[in-house]
Amino acid sequence: MFKKAIFGVLLISVTLLIGCATVPMAPVEQDSALKAFSLPAADKAGLYVYRTSGVGAALTKKVFVDGELLGETAQNTFFYKEITPGQHQISTQSEFSDNSITFQAEGGKNYFARQYIKMGVFVGGANLEMVSEQEGMEEVLKCGLAK
C-alpha cells in the first residue's frame, strides 16, 4: 500500500514537471517592439523578467516587482516593465514561500532577470537570478511576451 502511494505521488509530480502550461500572450507587435531592446529614457530603467524551457513546463509561477504582481510565467515567456532608478526587489512564487532578489537599477539601462524552476518536494519551486544584458537578450528572443 505504501509503495503504491509513493508511486502515485511520483507519477503526479513527473506529470506536472513534464506537461506544458500556458498563460495569456500579448500581441505579436508588442512582443516584436520589446525585442528591439531599445534603451529607456534617462529617468527610467527597463526590466525584462523571463523564463525559458526546462524542468517544470506544466507549472505557472507568479512574479512580483516591488510587491506588485507583474504576471504569471510559463515556459518560454517574458515580461517587461519600466521602473525608476534605485533599488528594486523581484520575487517569485515558490513551493513553500516566495524567493526574491534585490538589484540596483540605473536610468537609461535595461536589466534582465531569469526565473527558473527547480525540483521541489511536492511540486517545482521557482527562483530568480540577474543575468548579463547579452545573455538576457539572447534568451528573451526565444520567448514570447506574456500579458
CYANA upper distance limits for C-alpha pairs under 8 A (distance plus 0.5 A):
  1 MET  CA      5 ALA  CA      6.92
  2 PHE  CA      6 ILE  CA      6.84
  3 LYS  CA      7 PHE  CA      6.59
  4 LYS  CA      8 GLY  CA      6.58
  5 ALA  CA      9 VAL  CA      6.80
  6 ILE  CA     10 LEU  CA      6.65
  7 PHE  CA     11 LEU  CA      6.53
  8 GLY  CA     12 ILE  CA      6.74
  9 VAL  CA     13 SER  CA      6.63
 10 LEU  CA     14 VAL  CA      6.59
 11 LEU  CA     15 THR  CA      6.65
 12 ILE  CA     16 LEU  CA      6.72
 13 SER  CA     17 LEU  CA      6.73
 13 SER  CA    122 PHE  CA      7.21
 13 SER  CA    123 VAL  CA      6.70
 14 VAL  CA     18 ILE  CA      6.54
 15 THR  CA     19 GLY  CA      6.37
 15 THR  CA     58 ALA  CA      8.29
 16 LEU  CA     56 GLY  CA      7.24
 16 LEU  CA     57 ALA  CA      8.00
 16 LEU  CA     58 ALA  CA      5.58
 16 LEU  CA     59 LEU  CA      7.28
 16 LEU  CA    123 VAL  CA      7.91
 17 LEU  CA     55 VAL  CA      6.40
 17 LEU  CA     56 GLY  CA      4.49
 17 LEU  CA     57 ALA  CA      6.17
 17 LEU  CA     58 ALA  CA      5.98
 17 LEU  CA     59 LEU  CA      7.53
 17 LEU  CA    123 VAL  CA      8.21
 17 LEU  CA    124 GLY  CA      7.67
 18 ILE  CA     55 VAL  CA      7.58
 18 ILE  CA     56 GLY  CA      6.76
 18 ILE  CA     57 ALA  CA      6.18
 18 ILE  CA     58 ALA  CA      6.57
 19 GLY  CA     56 GLY  CA      8.22
 19 GLY  CA     57 ALA  CA      6.15
 19 GLY  CA     58 ALA  CA      4.86
 20 CYS  CA     57 ALA  CA      5.20
 20 CYS  CA     58 ALA  CA      4.59
 20 CYS  CA     59 LEU  CA      7.83
 20 CYS  CA     75 GLN  CA      8.04
 21 ALA  CA     57 ALA  CA      6.57
 21 ALA  CA     58 ALA  CA      4.90
 21 ALA  CA     59 LEU  CA      6.25
 21 ALA  CA     60 THR  CA      6.85
 21 ALA  CA     74 ALA  CA      6.37
 21 ALA  CA     75 GLN  CA      7.64
 22 THR  CA     60 THR  CA      8.08
 22 THR  CA     74 ALA  CA      6.31
 22 THR  CA     75 GLN  CA      8.24
 23 VAL  CA     60 THR  CA      8.26
 23 VAL  CA     72 GLU  CA      7.50
 23 VAL  CA     73 THR  CA      7.40
 23 VAL  CA     74 ALA  CA      6.76
 23 VAL  CA    146 ALA  CA      7.26
 23 VAL  CA    147 LYS  CA      8.28
 24 PRO  CA    146 ALA  CA      6.42
 24 PRO  CA    147 LYS  CA      6.14
 25 MET  CA    144 GLY  CA      7.69
 25 MET  CA    145 LEU  CA      6.45
 25 MET  CA    146 ALA  CA      4.71
 25 MET  CA    147 LYS  CA      5.66
 26 ALA  CA     30 GLN  CA      7.18
 26 ALA  CA     31 ASP  CA      7.27
 26 ALA  CA    144 GLY  CA      8.48
 26 ALA  CA    145 LEU  CA      6.07
 26 ALA  CA    146 ALA  CA      5.88
 26 ALA  CA    147 LYS  CA      5.61
 27 PRO  CA     31 ASP  CA      6.97
 27 PRO  CA    145 LEU  CA      8.45
 28 VAL  CA     32 SER  CA      6.58
 29 GLU  CA     33 ALA  CA      6.65
 30 GLN  CA     34 LEU  CA      6.85
 30 GLN  CA    145 LEU  CA      8.20
 31 ASP  CA     35 LYS  CA      6.88
 31 ASP  CA    144 GLY  CA      7.00
 31 ASP  CA    145 LEU  CA      5.71
 32 SER  CA     36 ALA  CA      7.31
 33 ALA  CA     37 PHE  CA      8.33
 34 LEU  CA     38 SER  CA      7.84
 34 LEU  CA     80 TYR  CA      8.18
 35 LYS  CA    137 MET  CA      8.27
 35 LYS  CA    140 VAL  CA      7.83
 35 LYS  CA    141 LEU  CA      6.91
 37 PHE  CA    110 ASN  CA      8.22
 37 PHE  CA    137 MET  CA      8.08
 39 LEU  CA     45 ALA  CA      8.36
 39 LEU  CA     46 GLY  CA      7.76
 39 LEU  CA    108 GLY  CA      6.28
 39 LEU  CA    109 LYS  CA      6.33
 39 LEU  CA    110 ASN  CA      6.92
 40 PRO  CA     44 LYS  CA      6.30
 40 PRO  CA     45 ALA  CA      6.27
 40 PRO  CA     46 GLY  CA      6.58
 40 PRO  CA     82 GLU  CA      8.15
 40 PRO  CA    107 GLY  CA      7.97
 40 PRO  CA    108 GLY  CA      5.47
 40 PRO  CA    109 LYS  CA      6.95
 40 PRO  CA    110 ASN  CA      7.87
 41 ALA  CA     45 ALA  CA      7.88
 41 ALA  CA    107 GLY  CA      7.48
 41 ALA  CA    108 GLY  CA      5.72
 42 ALA  CA    107 GLY  CA      5.18
 42 ALA  CA    108 GLY  CA      4.73
 42 ALA  CA    109 LYS  CA      8.49
 43 ASP  CA     84 THR  CA      7.06
 43 ASP  CA     85 PRO  CA      7.28
 43 ASP  CA    107 GLY  CA      5.54
 43 ASP  CA    108 GLY  CA      7.19
 44 LYS  CA     82 GLU  CA      6.75
 44 LYS  CA     83 ILE  CA      6.12
 44 LYS  CA     84 THR  CA      5.31
 44 LYS  CA     85 PRO  CA      6.49
 44 LYS  CA    106 GLU  CA      8.19
 44 LYS  CA    107 GLY  CA      5.26
 44 LYS  CA    108 GLY  CA      6.42
 44 LYS  CA    109 LYS  CA      8.29
 45 ALA  CA     82 GLU  CA      6.12
 45 ALA  CA     83 ILE  CA      5.73
 45 ALA  CA     84 THR  CA      6.47
 45 ALA  CA     85 PRO  CA      6.65
 45 ALA  CA    105 ALA  CA      6.92
 45 ALA  CA    106 GLU  CA      6.76
 45 ALA  CA    107 GLY  CA      5.33
 45 ALA  CA    108 GLY  CA      5.93
 45 ALA  CA    109 LYS  CA      5.67
 45 ALA  CA    110 ASN  CA      6.24
 45 ALA  CA    111 TYR  CA      7.98
 46 GLY  CA     80 TYR  CA      7.49
 46 GLY  CA     81 LYS  CA      6.48
 46 GLY  CA     82 GLU  CA      5.14
 46 GLY  CA     83 ILE  CA      6.75
 46 GLY  CA    108 GLY  CA      8.24
 46 GLY  CA    109 LYS  CA      6.75
 46 GLY  CA    110 ASN  CA      4.86
 46 GLY  CA    111 TYR  CA      6.51
 47 LEU  CA     80 TYR  CA      6.02
 47 LEU  CA     81 LYS  CA      5.71
 47 LEU  CA     82 GLU  CA      6.60
 47 LEU  CA     83 ILE  CA      7.51
 47 LEU  CA    110 ASN  CA      6.30
 47 LEU  CA    111 TYR  CA      5.35
 47 LEU  CA    112 PHE  CA      6.44
 47 LEU  CA    113 ALA  CA      8.14
 48 TYR  CA     78 PHE  CA      7.24
 48 TYR  CA     79 PHE  CA      6.14
 48 TYR  CA     80 TYR  CA      5.08
 48 TYR  CA     81 LYS  CA      7.21
 48 TYR  CA    110 ASN  CA      7.96
 48 TYR  CA    111 TYR  CA      6.63
 48 TYR  CA    112 PHE  CA      5.31
 48 TYR  CA    113 ALA  CA      6.75
 48 TYR  CA    136 GLY  CA      8.46
 49 VAL  CA     78 PHE  CA      6.01
 49 VAL  CA     79 PHE  CA      5.75
 49 VAL  CA     80 TYR  CA      7.01
 49 VAL  CA    112 PHE  CA      6.41
 49 VAL  CA    113 ALA  CA      5.25
 49 VAL  CA    114 ARG  CA      6.37
 49 VAL  CA    115 GLN  CA      7.51
 50 TYR  CA     73 THR  CA      8.22
 50 TYR  CA     76 ASN  CA      7.83
 50 TYR  CA     77 THR  CA      6.28
 50 TYR  CA     78 PHE  CA      4.51
 50 TYR  CA     79 PHE  CA      6.84
 50 TYR  CA    112 PHE  CA      8.18
 50 TYR  CA    113 ALA  CA      6.92
 50 TYR  CA    114 ARG  CA      5.64
 50 TYR  CA    115 GLN  CA      6.47
 50 TYR  CA    139 GLU  CA      8.35
 50 TYR  CA    140 VAL  CA      6.99
 50 TYR  CA    143 CYS  CA      8.04
 51 ARG  CA     73 THR  CA      7.35
 51 ARG  CA     74 ALA  CA      7.47
 51 ARG  CA     75 GLN  CA      6.33
 51 ARG  CA     76 ASN  CA      5.93
 51 ARG  CA     77 THR  CA      6.10
 51 ARG  CA     78 PHE  CA      6.80
 51 ARG  CA    114 ARG  CA      6.32
 51 ARG  CA    115 GLN  CA      5.53
 51 ARG  CA    116 TYR  CA      6.61
 51 ARG  CA    143 CYS  CA      8.21
 52 THR  CA     75 GLN  CA      5.87
 52 THR  CA     76 ASN  CA      4.76
 52 THR  CA     77 THR  CA      7.28
 52 THR  CA    115 GLN  CA      8.47
 52 THR  CA    116 TYR  CA      8.00
 52 THR  CA    139 GLU  CA      7.63
 52 THR  CA    142 LYS  CA      8.18
 52 THR  CA    143 CYS  CA      7.37
 53 SER  CA     57 ALA  CA      7.31
 53 SER  CA     75 GLN  CA      5.56
 53 SER  CA     76 ASN  CA      6.15
 54 GLY  CA     75 GLN  CA      8.04
 54 GLY  CA    117 ILE  CA      8.06
 55 VAL  CA    117 ILE  CA      6.57
 55 VAL  CA    118 LYS  CA      7.29
 55 VAL  CA    119 MET  CA      8.08
 55 VAL  CA    124 GLY  CA      8.50
 56 GLY  CA    117 ILE  CA      6.38
 56 GLY  CA    118 LYS  CA      7.98
 56 GLY  CA    119 MET  CA      8.45
 56 GLY  CA    124 GLY  CA      6.62
 57 ALA  CA     74 ALA  CA      7.50
 57 ALA  CA     75 GLN  CA      6.10
 58 ALA  CA     74 ALA  CA      8.30
 59 LEU  CA     74 ALA  CA      7.08
 59 LEU  CA    124 GLY  CA      8.08
 60 THR  CA     72 GLU  CA      6.61
 60 THR  CA     73 THR  CA      5.83
 60 THR  CA     74 ALA  CA      5.40
 60 THR  CA     75 GLN  CA      8.43
 61 LYS  CA     72 GLU  CA      5.80
 61 LYS  CA     73 THR  CA      5.84
 61 LYS  CA     74 ALA  CA      7.51
 61 LYS  CA     92 THR  CA      7.30
 61 LYS  CA     93 GLN  CA      6.16
 61 LYS  CA     94 SER  CA      7.84
 61 LYS  CA    126 ALA  CA      7.82
 62 LYS  CA     69 LEU  CA      7.71
 62 LYS  CA     70 LEU  CA      8.06
 62 LYS  CA     71 GLY  CA      6.21
 62 LYS  CA     72 GLU  CA      4.70
 62 LYS  CA     73 THR  CA      6.77
 62 LYS  CA     92 THR  CA      6.21
 62 LYS  CA     93 GLN  CA      5.86
 63 VAL  CA     69 LEU  CA      6.59
 63 VAL  CA     70 LEU  CA      6.07
 63 VAL  CA     71 GLY  CA      6.16
 63 VAL  CA     72 GLU  CA      6.57
 63 VAL  CA     73 THR  CA      7.75
 63 VAL  CA     90 ILE  CA      7.62
 63 VAL  CA     91 SER  CA      6.26
 63 VAL  CA     92 THR  CA      4.99
 63 VAL  CA     93 GLN  CA      7.07
 64 PHE  CA     68 GLU  CA      5.63
 64 PHE  CA     69 LEU  CA      4.85
 64 PHE  CA     70 LEU  CA      5.57
 64 PHE  CA     71 GLY  CA      7.71
 64 PHE  CA     90 ILE  CA      6.12
 64 PHE  CA     91 SER  CA      5.63
 64 PHE  CA     92 THR  CA      6.72
 65 VAL  CA     69 LEU  CA      7.03
 65 VAL  CA     70 LEU  CA      6.75
 65 VAL  CA     88 HIS  CA      7.65
 65 VAL  CA     89 GLN  CA      6.29
 65 VAL  CA     90 ILE  CA      5.09
 65 VAL  CA     91 SER  CA      7.03
 66 ASP  CA     88 HIS  CA      6.48
 66 ASP  CA     89 GLN  CA      5.53
 66 ASP  CA     90 ILE  CA      6.76
 66 ASP  CA     91 SER  CA      8.42
 67 GLY  CA     89 GLN  CA      8.18
 67 GLY  CA     90 ILE  CA      8.32
 67 GLY  CA     91 SER  CA      8.16
 70 LEU  CA     79 PHE  CA      7.89
 71 GLY  CA     79 PHE  CA      8.05
 71 GLY  CA    146 ALA  CA      8.23
 71 GLY  CA    147 LYS  CA      7.42
 72 GLU  CA    146 ALA  CA      8.43
 73 THR  CA     77 THR  CA      6.59
 73 THR  CA     78 PHE  CA      7.63
 73 THR  CA    146 ALA  CA      7.82
 76 ASN  CA    142 LYS  CA      7.25
 76 ASN  CA    143 CYS  CA      4.90
 76 ASN  CA    144 GLY  CA      6.82
 77 THR  CA    140 VAL  CA      8.35
 77 THR  CA    143 CYS  CA      5.26
 77 THR  CA    144 GLY  CA      5.26
 77 THR  CA    145 LEU  CA      6.21
 77 THR  CA    146 ALA  CA      6.37
 78 PHE  CA    140 VAL  CA      7.15
 78 PHE  CA    143 CYS  CA      6.67
 78 PHE  CA    144 GLY  CA      6.54
 78 PHE  CA    145 LEU  CA      5.51
 78 PHE  CA    146 ALA  CA      6.39
 79 PHE  CA    145 LEU  CA      6.36
 79 PHE  CA    146 ALA  CA      6.51
 79 PHE  CA    147 LYS  CA      8.04
 84 THR  CA    105 ALA  CA      8.00
 84 THR  CA    107 GLY  CA      7.58
 85 PRO  CA    104 GLN  CA      7.95
 85 PRO  CA    105 ALA  CA      5.40
 85 PRO  CA    106 GLU  CA      5.36
 85 PRO  CA    107 GLY  CA      5.67
 86 GLY  CA    104 GLN  CA      5.86
 86 GLY  CA    105 ALA  CA      5.60
 86 GLY  CA    106 GLU  CA      7.09
 87 GLN  CA    102 THR  CA      7.38
 87 GLN  CA    103 PHE  CA      6.15
 87 GLN  CA    104 GLN  CA      4.86
 87 GLN  CA    105 ALA  CA      6.66
 88 HIS  CA    102 THR  CA      6.07
 88 HIS  CA    103 PHE  CA      6.07
 88 HIS  CA    104 GLN  CA      6.85
 88 HIS  CA    105 ALA  CA      7.80
 89 GLN  CA    100 SER  CA      7.16
 89 GLN  CA    101 ILE  CA      6.18
 89 GLN  CA    102 THR  CA      4.84
 89 GLN  CA    103 PHE  CA      7.05
 90 ILE  CA    100 SER  CA      5.98
 90 ILE  CA    101 ILE  CA      5.99
 90 ILE  CA    102 THR  CA      6.88
 90 ILE  CA    128 LEU  CA      8.41
 91 SER  CA     98 ASP  CA      6.78
 91 SER  CA     99 ASN  CA      5.97
 91 SER  CA    100 SER  CA      4.43
 91 SER  CA    101 ILE  CA      6.92
 91 SER  CA    128 LEU  CA      7.99
 92 THR  CA     98 ASP  CA      5.88
 92 THR  CA     99 ASN  CA      5.96
 92 THR  CA    100 SER  CA      6.79
 92 THR  CA    115 GLN  CA      8.31
 92 THR  CA    126 ALA  CA      7.01
 92 THR  CA    127 ASN  CA      7.00
 92 THR  CA    128 LEU  CA      7.78
 93 GLN  CA     97 SER  CA      7.14
 93 GLN  CA     98 ASP  CA      5.11
 93 GLN  CA     99 ASN  CA      7.19
 93 GLN  CA    125 GLY  CA      8.17
 93 GLN  CA    126 ALA  CA      7.00
 94 SER  CA     98 ASP  CA      5.64
 94 SER  CA     99 ASN  CA      6.96
 94 SER  CA    124 GLY  CA      8.02
 94 SER  CA    125 GLY  CA      4.88
 94 SER  CA    126 ALA  CA      5.24
 94 SER  CA    127 ASN  CA      7.62
 95 GLU  CA    120 GLY  CA      7.21
 95 GLU  CA    122 PHE  CA      8.24
 95 GLU  CA    123 VAL  CA      7.03
 95 GLU  CA    124 GLY  CA      6.92
 95 GLU  CA    125 GLY  CA      5.03
 95 GLU  CA    126 ALA  CA      7.74
 96 PHE  CA    125 GLY  CA      8.34
 99 ASN  CA    126 ALA  CA      7.75
 99 ASN  CA    127 ASN  CA      6.27
 99 ASN  CA    128 LEU  CA      7.84
100 SER  CA    127 ASN  CA      7.77
100 SER  CA    128 LEU  CA      7.25
101 ILE  CA    128 LEU  CA      7.21
101 ILE  CA    129 GLU  CA      7.59
105 ALA  CA    109 LYS  CA      8.17
105 ALA  CA    111 TYR  CA      8.09
110 ASN  CA    133 GLU  CA      7.75
111 TYR  CA    130 MET  CA      8.23
111 TYR  CA    131 VAL  CA      8.43
111 TYR  CA    132 SER  CA      8.31
111 TYR  CA    133 GLU  CA      7.02
112 PHE  CA    130 MET  CA      6.39
112 PHE  CA    131 VAL  CA      6.20
112 PHE  CA    132 SER  CA      7.36
112 PHE  CA    133 GLU  CA      6.85
112 PHE  CA    136 GLY  CA      5.84
112 PHE  CA    137 MET  CA      8.39
113 ALA  CA    128 LEU  CA      7.05
113 ALA  CA    129 GLU  CA      6.04
113 ALA  CA    130 MET  CA      4.85
113 ALA  CA    131 VAL  CA      6.39
113 ALA  CA    136 GLY  CA      7.90
114 ARG  CA    128 LEU  CA      6.04
114 ARG  CA    129 GLU  CA      5.86
114 ARG  CA    130 MET  CA      6.71
114 ARG  CA    131 VAL  CA      7.27
114 ARG  CA    136 GLY  CA      8.16
115 GLN  CA    126 ALA  CA      7.24
115 GLN  CA    127 ASN  CA      6.16
115 GLN  CA    128 LEU  CA      4.96
115 GLN  CA    129 GLU  CA      7.18
116 TYR  CA    126 ALA  CA      6.08
116 TYR  CA    127 ASN  CA      6.03
116 TYR  CA    128 LEU  CA      6.77
117 ILE  CA    124 GLY  CA      6.52
117 ILE  CA    125 GLY  CA      6.12
117 ILE  CA    126 ALA  CA      4.92
117 ILE  CA    127 ASN  CA      7.01
118 LYS  CA    124 GLY  CA      5.92
118 LYS  CA    125 GLY  CA      5.74
118 LYS  CA    126 ALA  CA      6.40
118 LYS  CA    127 ASN  CA      8.01
119 MET  CA    123 VAL  CA      7.49
119 MET  CA    124 GLY  CA      5.12
119 MET  CA    125 GLY  CA      6.67
120 GLY  CA    124 GLY  CA      4.97
120 GLY  CA    125 GLY  CA      5.91
131 VAL  CA    135 GLU  CA      6.89
131 VAL  CA    136 GLY  CA      6.56
132 SER  CA    136 GLY  CA      6.49
133 GLU  CA    137 MET  CA      6.55
134 GLN  CA    138 GLU  CA      6.83
135 GLU  CA    139 GLU  CA      6.73
136 GLY  CA    140 VAL  CA      6.48
137 MET  CA    141 LEU  CA      6.72
138 GLU  CA    142 LYS  CA      7.64
139 GLU  CA    143 CYS  CA      7.42
140 VAL  CA    144 GLY  CA      8.12
